[in-house]
C-alpha cells in the first residue's frame, strides 16, 4: 500500500496537478491539506473519474483537509471532537483496509509567543489526547499524515541557523512533537533518509526552492505495527519544480 500526503495550498488552484499526480503515481491513499474550499467546492467527481473515493472536511478560504483512496473509506471522523469550540478544519480520519489514516494540517503558529503559537501547541496536545483516547498504540495500526509545520531535527532544515528560532523549528514546537509522538508514533520517512537533507517545503518568499532553502515539515508517523511494514519513502521534489506549484511537495511511504 502506498500512502501519500500533500499540502496543495488550494485545491481550486491545483485541481488538475493533483489529478495528474494521482493518474501518474497511483498512490492507494492521498491525504490532502490546505484545501481552502468548502465541501461543496471540492472536486469529488473529477477525482472519482481517476478511481478515488473522497472524504472531505472543508473550510472556505482557509485550512481544509481530505483523504482520497482507491479503497472504501469507513468510519470517517472530522475534527478533534473533544468538546472544545474550534471552527478550523484541520483533521479528518478514515479506516482503510484495517488502517486508520489521519490527514492533519497542524497550525503554523505565526510567531513564537503569539496567540497563534499558543493555539498550535494546544492543538498538538489536543491531538495527542484524541489518539490516546481512541487507540492502543501496541495493537492498532494508525498513520498520522500531513503538514505538521514542524521540522523535528536540524538535519531536516537546509539552513538551521536561519530557522532555529522560528515556529517551525524552535525548541517548544519540537518538544510538542516529541510529546505527540510519545503516544506511540514513529517517523517512517526518516529511517530511509538518515543523513537528512530531505525537504518537503520551500517558502515562496525569497525563492526558497531555487535557493535550496527547504525544510522537512510534511510527515507520516505510524504506530509500531504499521511502521514495521514500511519499505520505502520518497519526497516528490519534481512536483515542487512544476509551473505554479504548491509550496509543498508530496511525501509518500510504501508499506508491505
Secondary structure, 3 states (H helix, E strand, C coil): CEEEEEECCCCCCCHHHHHHHHHHHCCCEEEEECCCCCHHHCCHHHHHHCCCEEEEECCCCCCCEEEEECCCCEEEEECCCCCCCCCCCCEEEEEECCEEEEEEECCCCCCCCCHHHHHHHHHHHHHHHHHHHHCCCCCCCEEEEEECCCCCCHHHECCHHHHCCCCCCCHHHHHHHHHHHCCCCEECCHHHCCCCCCCCEECCCCCCCCCCCEECCEEEEECHHHHCCEEEEEECHHHHCCCCCCCECCEEEEEC
